[in-house]
Amino acid sequence: MEFLSKARGIGGEFSGEAEDFLVEETARDGVVLEIDKTISRAGEPDGDFAHFVLQKKNWNTLQAIREIAKKLRMSHKRFGYTGNKDRKTISTQLISVFKCDGEALLALSIKDIKINGVWRAREKIELGNLLGNRFRIRIKKIKMARAEKRVREIYAELGGLFPNYYGAQRFGSVRANTHLVGREIVRGNFKAAVMCYLAYVNEDEMKEARRARKELAETNDFRLALRNFPSHLKYERVMLHHLSEHPNDYVNALRALPRGLSLLFVHAYQSYLFNELLSERVKEGIEFEEGDLACDENFYGFPDVKTAHARKGGKFLVGRAIGYETKINERERAALEREELSPADFKIKSFPELSSKGAPRVLLAPIKDFSFDCKKKEGLFTFSLPPGAYASVLLSEFIDETKGNID
């Protein structure tokens, strides 16, 4: 992806330790859900939902919710959440659960999960029901001697904004092929989608998994694969179990997965296209184009995409992830032609529940409350970002050593 800043980054790397990547959700009223701090609200006694602040370490949101639901002996479908926070973090976020006793939540005992406050409410927590997230991220092995000076220079160059790319984790944490599966689904090639999910090999994966995937690609024997795929590949095994009984039923093999995972494939492909188009525009210099909208800022200073309108004084430029309702411009048409697709293909006739109409997305995301401190080749970045913006994308502007020519 093309960088907005031109100065060379300071180097350094993420430690991979949860303690070095802290994420605190900012609720819609502007309250930061601080780590290790109990949050209390007046609540609504007649509400059918329990709202609670989930603090977790080395769990992603969906994993944590499933474990909580298991302990409470209820379906995970009764839970609502603002967004999926990554596993290798210590993070807080607001969760809701239908018809659940608050005392039962507080009494839970799950390793690396804490409940920092519970109250009753009338409404379910929905995706995107937050103002943003505050990050504190430690970077190690910084190579540049005057790192603080360079970070100030890059921040000034960015002007408080950075390209709102989807982060690498959107495309899969190990194999990075989620969007490739999604591309085949949108094309209606479900056999290719299934085989991409099952047999795509990345050398960073465990040896046993690589061997099983390669064998399946060579043999197309689903029964054999079911015997040989490692037990930790539970979603692959669910698909293989279906295919061992119904070898040509690729659509329903995908349906055997949780809908959220199947939908993620399509969303990842939309994210890939968005990144490619945004990268082109960053390289050329972002200007208003046909189809763009603008949105205002909310009281917190972040984009309020719900106010998106034709560009007449809006503070933030809004593009879109392409779907079947998108009226594409020339740049988008050219990108889809390269992919041999049209917007109509995102209405998936054989798998309608995965159809996607598209969505607006801010092109340049704002940065709030930014600071950086560096000692002994370790740096601590602190900042807040709006919902859906990726901290890893912002940090790449400061860390990447391959860009720029300013020493």
C-alpha positions in Angstrom: 0.0 0.0 0.0 1.1 3.6 -0.7 2.2 5.7 2.3 0.9 9.2 2.8 4.1 10.3 4.5 7.4 10.3 2.6 10.0 10.4 5.4 11.7 7.1 6.2 10.3 5.3 9.3 12.2 4.7 12.5 12.3 0.9 12.3 11.2 -1.3 15.2 8.8 -4.2 15.6 5.8 -5.3 17.6 6.7 -7.7 20.4 3.7 -9.9 19.9 3.0 -9.7 23.7 -0.5 -8.7 24.7 0.9 -6.4 27.4 2.5 -4.2 24.7 -0.8 -3.7 22.7 -3.5 -2.1 24.9 -6.9 -1.2 23.4 -9.5 0.7 25.4 -12.9 1.3 23.8 -14.4 4.8 24.0 -18.1 4.5 24.6 -20.6 6.6 22.7 -20.9 9.1 25.5 -17.1 9.7 25.4 -16.2 7.6 28.4 -13.0 5.6 27.9 -13.4 2.0 29.2 -10.1 2.0 31.0 -8.2 -1.3 31.7 -8.6 -2.5 35.3 -11.2 0.2 36.1 -14.7 -0.7 37.1 -17.3 1.2 35.1 -20.7 1.9 36.8 -23.9 3.2 35.1 -27.3 4.0 36.4 -28.9 1.4 34.1 -32.5 0.8 33.2 -34.2 -1.6 35.7 -36.8 -2.7 33.2 -34.3 -3.5 30.5 -34.0 -7.0 29.0 -30.3 -6.8 28.4 -27.3 -6.9 30.6 -24.5 -4.5 29.4 -21.1 -5.3 30.7 -17.5 -4.1 30.2 -15.4 -7.0 29.0 -11.6 -7.0 29.6 -9.7 -9.7 27.9 -6.1 -10.8 27.3 -5.1 -13.2 24.5 -8.7 -13.7 23.4 -10.4 -12.2 20.4 -13.9 -10.9 21.0 -15.7 -13.8 19.4 -13.6 -16.4 21.2 -14.3 -14.6 24.5 -18.0 -14.4 23.9 -18.3 -18.1 23.1 -16.4 -19.0 26.2 -18.6 -16.8 28.4 -21.7 -18.2 26.7 -20.5 -21.7 27.4 -19.9 -21.0 31.1 -23.4 -19.4 31.3 -24.9 -22.3 29.4 -26.6 -20.1 26.8 -26.2 -19.4 23.1 -23.6 -17.0 21.9 -26.2 -15.6 19.6 -27.8 -13.7 22.6 -24.7 -11.5 22.8 -24.1 -8.2 21.0 -20.7 -6.4 20.6 -19.3 -3.2 19.1 -16.6 -4.9 17.0 -14.1 -7.7 17.0 -10.9 -6.8 18.9 -7.8 -8.9 18.2 -6.4 -11.7 20.3 -2.9 -10.5 21.0 -4.0 -7.5 23.1 -5.3 -6.5 26.4 -8.5 -4.8 25.5 -11.8 -3.5 26.9 -15.2 -3.2 25.1 -18.9 -3.0 25.8 -20.9 -6.2 25.4 -24.6 -6.9 25.8 -26.4 -10.2 26.5 -30.2 -10.9 26.4 -31.9 -12.1 29.6 -28.8 -12.7 31.7 -28.3 -12.1 35.4 -25.6 -9.6 36.1 -24.5 -11.4 39.2 -23.8 -14.5 37.1 -21.5 -12.4 34.8 -19.6 -11.0 37.8 -19.2 -14.5 39.2 -17.5 -15.9 36.1 -14.0 -17.3 36.5 -12.3 -17.5 33.1 -8.5 -17.2 32.6 -7.5 -13.7 31.3 -11.1 -12.4 31.2 -12.5 -9.8 33.6 -15.9 -8.2 33.9 -15.4 -4.5 34.7 -19.0 -3.5 35.5 -22.5 -4.7 34.7 -25.9 -2.8 34.4 -29.3 -3.3 32.8 -30.4 -1.7 29.5 -33.2 -1.8 27.1 -31.2 -2.0 23.9 -28.7 -4.5 22.4 -25.2 -3.4 21.7 -24.7 -3.3 17.9 -21.6 -3.4 15.7 -20.1 0.1 15.4 -21.9 1.3 18.6 -18.8 3.2 19.9 -17.0 6.4 19.4 -13.6 4.9 18.9 -10.6 3.2 20.5 -7.6 4.4 22.5 -4.4 2.6 21.9 -1.1 2.3 23.9 1.4 0.3 21.8 5.0 -0.5 22.6 7.5 -0.9 19.8 10.8 -2.6 20.3 14.2 -2.7 18.6 13.9 0.8 17.1 16.9 1.5 14.8 16.9 5.3 14.4 18.9 7.3 17.0 16.7 10.4 17.0 13.4 8.5 16.8 11.3 11.1 18.6 12.4 13.9 16.2 11.5 11.7 13.2 8.1 10.7 14.6 7.3 14.5 15.1 8.3 15.1 11.5 6.1 12.3 10.1 3.2 13.4 12.3 3.4 16.9 11.0 3.6 15.6 7.4 0.4 13.5 8.0 -1.4 16.6 9.3 -3.5 14.5 11.7 -4.8 12.1 9.0 -3.7 8.8 7.6 -4.9 6.5 4.8 -7.8 4.4 6.2 -6.6 1.1 4.8 -8.0 -2.2 6.2 -5.2 -3.8 8.2 -3.4 -7.0 7.4 -5.4 -8.9 10.0 -8.5 -8.4 7.9 -7.1 -10.9 5.4 -6.2 -13.7 7.9 -3.6 -13.8 10.7 -1.4 -16.6 9.2 -2.4 -17.5 5.6 -3.6 -14.1 4.5 -6.0 -15.7 2.0 -9.4 -14.6 3.3 -10.0 -12.2 0.5 -9.0 -14.8 -2.1 -11.7 -17.1 -0.8 -14.1 -14.1 -1.0 -13.2 -13.3 -4.5 -14.2 -16.8 -5.7 -17.5 -16.6 -3.7 -18.3 -13.3 -5.5 -17.4 -14.9 -8.8 -19.8 -17.8 -8.0 -16.9 -20.3 -8.2 -17.7 -22.1 -4.9 -15.5 -25.1 -5.6 -12.5 -22.8 -6.0 -13.5 -20.9 -2.8 -13.7 -24.1 -0.8 -10.4 -25.4 -2.1 -8.7 -22.1 -1.5 -9.9 -22.2 2.1 -8.9 -25.8 2.7 -5.8 -26.3 0.6 -4.1 -22.8 0.3 -0.7 -23.2 1.9 1.4 -20.6 3.7 4.9 -21.6 4.9 4.4 -19.9 8.2 1.7 -22.4 9.2 2.5 -25.5 11.2 4.1 -28.3 9.3 1.3 -30.8 10.0 -1.3 -28.4 8.6 0.8 -27.6 5.5 1.3 -31.3 4.8 -2.5 -32.0 5.1 -3.4 -29.1 2.8 -0.9 -30.1 0.1 -2.1 -33.7 0.2 -5.7 -32.5 -0.3 -4.7 -30.3 -3.2 -3.1 -33.4 -4.8 -5.7 -36.0 -4.1 -9.1 -34.1 -3.8 -9.9 -36.9 -1.3 -12.1 -35.3 1.4 -12.4 -38.5 3.5 -8.6 -38.9 3.7 -8.3 -35.2 4.5 -10.7 -35.5 7.4 -8.5 -38.2 8.9 -5.3 -36.1 8.4 -6.3 -32.5 9.1 -5.1 -31.5 12.6 -7.8 -31.2 15.2 -7.1 -27.5 15.8 -8.3 -26.7 12.2 -11.9 -27.1 13.4 -13.6 -25.0 10.7 -11.7 -26.9 8.0 -12.8 -30.2 9.6 -16.5 -29.1 9.7 -16.3 -28.5 5.9 -14.4 -31.7 5.3 -17.0 -33.7 7.2 -19.8 -32.3 5.0 -17.8 -32.9 1.8 -16.9 -36.4 2.8 -20.6 -37.1 2.7 -21.5 -34.8 -0.2 -18.4 -34.4 -2.3 -19.8 -31.8 -4.8 -21.9 -29.7 -2.5 -19.5 -26.8 -2.1 -22.1 -24.2 -1.3 -23.4 -26.1 1.7 -19.8 -26.9 2.7 -19.4 -23.1 3.1 -22.8 -22.9 4.9 -21.5 -25.4 7.4 -19.2 -22.6 8.7 -20.6 -19.9 11.1 -22.3 -17.2 9.0 -20.0 -14.6 10.4 -16.9 -16.4 9.1 -18.4 -16.9 5.7 -19.5 -13.3 5.5 -16.0 -12.3 6.5 -14.7 -13.8 3.2 -16.8 -11.4 1.1 -16.0 -8.5 3.4 -12.3 -9.2 3.1 -12.5 -9.1 -0.7 -14.3 -5.8 -0.5 -11.6 -4.6 1.8 -8.9 -5.7 -0.6 -10.5 -3.7 -3.4 -10.9 -0.7 -1.2 -7.2 -0.8 -0.3 -6.1 -1.2 -3.9 -8.2 1.8 -4.9 -7.2 4.0 -2.0 -3.5 3.2 -2.6 -3.9 4.5 -6.2 -5.5 7.7 -4.9 -2.8 8.2 -2.2 -0.1 7.9 -4.8 -1.8 10.4 -7.1 -2.8 12.8 -4.3 -6.4 12.4 -3.0 -8.9 14.7 -4.6 -12.7 14.6 -4.8 -13.9 12.1 -7.4 -17.3 11.2 -8.8 -19.2 9.1 -6.2 -17.3 10.5 -3.2 -19.3 11.9 -0.3 -18.3 13.9 2.7 -19.3 13.6 6.3 -19.2 15.9 9.4 -17.5 15.3 12.6 -19.2 14.2 15.9 -18.7 15.9 19.2 -15.6 13.9 19.8 -13.9 15.1 16.6 -14.3 11.8 14.7 -16.1 11.2 11.4 -19.9 10.7 11.6 -20.4 8.6 8.5 -24.2 8.6 9.0 -24.1 12.3 8.0 -22.4 11.5 4.6 -23.7 13.7 1.8 -22.7 15.3 -1.5 -19.4 17.2 -0.9 -20.6 20.5 0.4 -18.4 21.5 3.4 -18.1 18.1 5.0 -14.9 17.7 6.9 -14.0 14.1 6.0 -13.9 12.6 2.5 -15.9 9.3 2.2 -15.3 6.6 -0.3 -16.9 3.1 -0.3 -16.4 -0.6 -0.2 -18.0 -1.8 -3.4 -21.2 -3.8 -3.3 -24.2 -4.5 -5.4 -25.8 -1.1 -4.7 -22.6 0.9 -5.5 -22.9 3.3 -8.4 -19.3 2.9 -9.5 -17.1 5.6 -11.1 -14.4 5.1 -13.8 -11.7 4.2 -11.4 -13.8 1.5 -9.7 -15.1 0.2 -13.1 -11.5 -0.3 -14.2 -10.7 -2.1 -11.0 -13.7 -4.5 -11.4 -12.9 -5.1 -15.0 -9.4 -6.2 -14.0 -11.1 -8.6 -11.6 -13.7 -9.7 -14.3 -16.6 -8.6 -12.0 -19.4 -6.1 -11.8 -21.2 -4.6 -8.7 -24.1 -7.0 -9.5 -21.9 -10.0 -8.7 -21.9 -9.0 -5.0 -25.6 -10.1 -4.9 -24.7 -13.8 -4.7 -27.7 -15.8 -6.0 -26.6 -19.2 -4.8 -25.6 -17.9 -1.4 -27.9 -14.8 -0.8 -27.0 -14.5 2.9 -23.5 -13.5 1.9 -24.6 -10.7 -0.5 -23.2 -7.3 0.3 -24.6 -4.0 -0.8 -21.4 -2.1 0.0 -20.7 0.5 2.7 -19.2 4.0 3.0 -15.7 4.3 4.5 -13.7 7.4 5.3 -10.6 7.7 3.0 -8.4 9.5 5.5 -8.9 8.8 9.2 -8.2 11.3 11.9 -5.7 10.8 14.8 -6.6 12.1 18.2 -4.4 12.6 21.4 -1.2 11.4 19.7 2.0 11.1 21.7 5.3 9.2 21.5 8.0 8.5 24.0 11.2 6.6 23.3 13.8 5.2 25.7 16.5 2.6 25.0 15.3 1.7 21.6 11.7 1.1 22.9 8.9 3.5 21.9 5.4 4.0 23.4 2.8 5.3 21.0 -0.5 6.6 22.4 -3.4 7.7 20.3 -7.1 7.4 19.6 -8.7 6.3 16.3 -12.3 6.2 15.1 -14.2 2.9 14.7 -12.9 0.6 12.0 -9.5 2.3 11.7 -6.4 0.1 12.2 -3.7 1.1 14.6 -1.2 -1.1 12.7 -1.8 0.9 9.5 -1.1 4.2 11.3 2.0 2.8 12.9 3.4 1.6 9.6 3.7 5.3 8.6 6.1 5.8 11.5 7.9 2.5 11.5 8.4 1.4 7.9 12.0 1.8 6.8 11.4 1.0 3.1 9.6 4.3 2.4 11.0 7.8 1.9 14.5 9.1 1.4 14.9 11.5 4.3 17.7 10.4 6.7 
